[in-house]
């Protein structure tokens, strides 16, 4: 059974992925979001940027294949709620997305994401700064104000699991208007 927190997380993600603000998700939203995200860390390598764009495209392709109930090539908020009800349909897509985003945050390849890169990427996605800072802190930064890439990727995976509550990702919905 999805938790209240999971429903809040899904509503927030929908609003952020609706990059053009027209109330539905479309292919163009994922292209726009992907371009904003790769621009956030210009020093990331071309391979990481390409993988990030591909992850956004795969995310869209999975959504439209799995959720577009009326076949109109758009995902409504109502269709998107199925992410919470059947997360196993999205595990592989979320895994790829999580790994690609964490890799974007680690342009030097040392396995650690610096706060500045984390903040830039999360801001490009559209999260609010106080929530970003709270999430980074919840990941328990190590020396040099960095978090392991695996910690961030695992946190993204947890974000999409409807049975989870009290996870670091819940900091992203605290105080947000829905």
Helices and strands as residue ranges (DSSP letters): H 4-17, H 27-40, H 46-67, H 77-80, H 82-85, G 87-89, H 91-104, E 112-114, H 115-125, H 129-138, E 146-148, H 149-159, G 168-172
